[in-house]
Amino acid sequence: MNGKERDEWGVLEASHMLTDRPITRQTWLEECFPPWGEYLNRELERTRPKPGKFHLWWLGGPSWGLKIREETFLLDNYAGPSIVTRYENSGDCQNTGADRLHWMRLNPQLVDIWKFKRMDALFITHHHADHCDIYTVKALLETTRAKFIGPRMTVMALKGWGVPDRRIVEVKPGQTLKFKNVEVAVEKNFDQNALKTRIGIPEGTDFTPVMDDAAVTYIFKSAAGNLAFIGDGTYHNGFYGVGQRHRVDVAIVNLGHNPSGSYDKLTPFDAYRVAKALGAGVVIPDHYENWACTHQDPDQLEWIVRKNDPGMKTVILQPGAMFVYPDDRDIGRYRYPDWQERFDWRKARYTLENE
């Protein structure tokens, strides 16, 4: 397939689908996945945030793109399939007593991880496979100069995958990373499932991890405001301390259904409590729509925030949505563009030509 068969955003031309040609499984995979083609890759590349603004893209599940001025980051990007976890190496299984759990992926893969021309860093909160993603790491390692940033157990996984030391930044709470337009504070996280999970830890590694080895929180600070990203952190009053040490304008928190006997995701009320503890003015939930077993409508979070703190804003995005702060803090629920601005009534055909 040549470049003429996709538009300038990397989306397949419909006329190409009506052309008779050989189709193989590889053709199908290359043309149909990811479903959005390179649209979001190119949107991240072309967007130039103005001073005093940052742009977020929700890539579905726990995955985010962040751009502040010319610097571009991925946060916990997951480009993998449905997976199964087993008791011997999964905190989720050990917490519930399940021999195995099936995590059936619902959300589409929205970016082509092999088509990024530039990526400054991949921030990883913890080493769970859907946050520390081997597909994303291998692609960015080959096609960009991105740094791979994470706590000790994440770094163990990265080194086991052959990521060279010069590309790895191991972090722990209390540290600060400085970029041209962004300062990133590394803070405490509270993720018991991550602490119990040894997936990705090389065989024979003998150490007793503590929470700071397993998971961290990132707070991105810029002239636009401060963004807190907690990954899979579960409720803990330690988040109040994080909020006391840093101003938080926007908090991204996980959310999801917890069947009886499980505590994998934040409940709607605990998602509110974490955002409140952080002192966030805007709370954005993620992760609630991508696994079948923890799927939940976020409307309960909206109701809880409205009843308990009317001054806090809840923003519910859709996969692929671009959120601009501070412009979009009052949007409530994101709506996909319908392209009405492209309509031209002068060229519209109101009747069939043969009538």
N, C-alpha and C positions, 0 to 999 in steps of 0.2 A: 504494500500500500504506500502510495506517495503522499507528499505533503498536501497536494491539492484535494485529497479526499477527506481532509479535516480542515475546519475553519481556523481562524487565527487564534482561537482559544483552545485548540486541540480537541474539539468535539467532532465526531464523525458526521459527515454530510449524509443526509437521509437518502439522497440520490444514489450513493454508493451501495446502499443496501438493496437497491432494485436492479443492480447490475449482475448479470449472470457471470459467475466466475467460480473457480474451485474453492471449496470451503473445507478446511480441516479443523481438527480440534484446536490446533495451535492458532489458526486464523480466528476462531471464535474467542479464544482466551485473549489474544492481543487486541481484538477490536471491541470486545464487550467489557473488559475489566481493566481498570476500574470503570464503573458505569458513567462517571463524569468525565472520563478521558483525562486530559491535562488541564481542564478548566481551572481548578483551584490552584494547581501548581503555578499557572500563569497569572492568576489573580494575586497570589502572594508575591510573585516576582514583580509585577507591574505596579502594585499599590505603593504609594509614597505617603505615609502618614505625615500630616502637618505637625509642626511643633505644638506640644500640649495635647496630643491625642495618641492613643495606641489602638491598634486593630487586632481583634481576636477572630479566629476562624474555628468553629467547632467542627472537628473532623469525625465526630461520632464517638460514642463510648467514652473512654477516658482521654481522648486524643485532641490536641489543640495545636493550632498555629498561632504564633504571636509575632507581630511586627511593630517595632518602635523606631521611627525614622527609617534608616536603611538596614537596620539589623533584624534578622529573621531567625526565629527559633521554633523548634517543635517541642511539645511537652507531652511526654508519655504516649507517643504515637504508636498505635497498634495496627499493623497491616496483616495480621494473621487470620487463620480460619477458626471455625469451631474447635474446641479442645476438650479433653478429659483430664481431670486431676485425680490423683490417687492418694490414699491415706498416708503412705510412707513418706511422702515429700510435700504434702499440701496442708497449709494451715487451715484452709476452709474445710477440708475433710476431717482433720483432727479436731476442730472445734465442734463439728456436728456428729462425729463418729461414723460418717459415711465411708464405705470402702472406696467409692469413686463418685465423682460428680461430672455430669456432662454440661458443658457451657456451649450452648448452641447460639451462634452469632446471628443477630437479626439485622444490624445496621450495615449499610453498604460501605464498601471501601471507596473513599472519595478522592484520594490523591494517588498519583503514580509515583511511588517512592523512588523510582529509578530516574525520574525526569526533573529533579531539582537541580538547577544550575548553581545555586548558592544556598548554603545553610550554615549559619554561624555556630549553632550548638543544638544538641538534643539533650534536653533536661529530663532526667528519669528519677521519679520519686522513690521507687523501690523495684525489686527484682522479679515481681510476678510477671509471667509471660505476656500478659496483655498490657503491661506498662514498659517493661524492658523487653523490647520486641526484636528478635533476631533478624527478621526480614528488613525492618527499618534500619537497623544498625549496619547490616551488610551492604545495603544499597547506599547509604550516606557515606560509608567508609570508602566506597569505590568511586562515587561520583562527585563528592564535595570535600571540603576541608573541615567539616564540622568537628567540634569537640564533643565528647560524650561525657556527660556530667551526672554523677550519682553517688550514693553512699557506698560504704565498704562492700556489702554483699552484692550490690549491683556491679561494682567494679570487678569483683571476682568472676561474675558471669561474663562481663565484657572481655576480660583477659582470656577466659576459656574459649572465647570465640575468635581469638586472634587479633583483637584490637590492640594496636601498639600503644605503649605507655605514653608516647608524645601526644596521642589523641585523647587521652583519658584525663579527666579532672575528678579526683576523689574528694568528696566534701563531707562535712559533718556540721551539726548545728553550732552556730556562733561564727561561722566564716562568712565572708563577703566576697563576691566575685564582681569585678568591674569590667564593663564593656564601654564602648565609646559613648553611648547614649543611655545606658541602663546600668544600674547597680542591683545585684541580686543577693539578698540576704538569705542564708541557709538557716532554717529554723527547725525546732522540734516537730516531730510527727508522732502519731500514736496509732500504730497499725499492728495489732496483735497477730493478724493473719500473716503479714509479711514476716514478722519475727520468727514464726514457726515454720516458714516455708524454705526448703533447701533446694528447690528446683534451680538449676543454673550454677549451683556451687560445685566446683570440681570435686570428683571422687577423691577421698583421702584427706580432704581439708578438715582439720581438727581445730575448731575454736568454738567458744560459746558466745554467740552474738548477743549484744544488747540492742535496745531500740534504736539508738543512734547509728548502728551499723546497718539496720534493716530499712529504715524509711526516713525521709526528710520532707520538710515543707519548703517551698520556694516563694520568696516575696520579691517581685520585680518592681523596682523603684525607678521612676522617671519623672520628667516634668509633666507628663500626662496624668500621673497618679500612681498609686500602688496596687498591684495585683497579687493576691495570695492564691497559691495552688497547692492543695493538700493531697492530691492523689487519692488513695483509698483510706486516708486517715479516719479512724472511728472517734466517736465523741470522747473527750477527755478534758478535764478542767485546765490542763496545761495549755490548751489553745487560748485561754484567757491571758496567760502570760505572754504568748506570742503577740496577741493584740495590744498588750500594754507596751511591749518593746518596739512595735512598729505601727504606723498608721496603715490601715487597710481600707482602700476605697472599694475594691471589687474582690469578692471571694468566690472561687470556683470550688464547689464541694460535691462529693459523690452522693448519690441517692439511689435507693432501690428497695425492692420488696425483699423482706427477710422472712422465709417460712419459719414456722415454730421450730426452735432448736438451732437456729442459725443467726449469726450476726456478721454478715459479710459487708453490707452497705449501710450507710446512714439512713435511719428512718426519716420521714419528713420532719418530725419534730426535732430530732437530733441534728439534722442538717441546718435547721433554723438556729439551734443552740450553738453550733460551731460558728456560724456566721455572726451571731450576736456576740459570742466570746471574742471573736476577732475584731469586733467593732466595725464590720463591713457596712458600707452604705448600699451596696448592690450585692445580691447573692445570685449566682448562676449555677444550677445543678447540672451534673453530667452522669454518665454511666448507667442511667436508669432504663435506657432503651436498647441496650446492645446485647444483653444475655437473656435468653428466654426465661431462665429460672429466677431471675431477679427483676424482671420487667415490671415497671410501675408508672402510672400516669403521674406527672409532677403537680397536678392540680392541688393535692393536699398541702404541698409546701406553700403554694401561693396563699391558700386560705389561712394557714398557721401564721405566716409572716404578717398578713393583713390584720389578723386578730391580735397578735402579740406586740408588733412593732410597726405601726403604719408608716413610720418614717423610713423604714428599710424598703428598698426596691427589689422585687423578684423579677428576673428576666429569664424567660423560657425560650431557648433557641431551638432551631431545627438543624439536623446534620447538614453541614456545608454553609451554614449561616455565617455572615461577617458581622461582627459586633464592634462598633466604634465607640470608645470611651473618650470623653463624657457624653457625646452626642446621643447615644442610644440608651442611656440609663433609665429612661422612662417608657421604653417601648412595650413593656409587659411581655407579650408573646410575639415572637418574630413571625413574619409572614414572608414566604418566598416571593421574589419579584414575578410579576405576570407580564412584563415587557410591554405594557400598554403604551409607554412612551414611544415605542417603535411603530405603532399603528399609524396609518395614513388613510383617512377616509376617501381621499381623492383617487387612490389606487384600488380601493376596496371593490370587490365584485359582489353585488348584492343579489344577482340572479344567475342561474345557470346559462351558459352561452347558447345552448340550443333551445332555450325557451322563446 
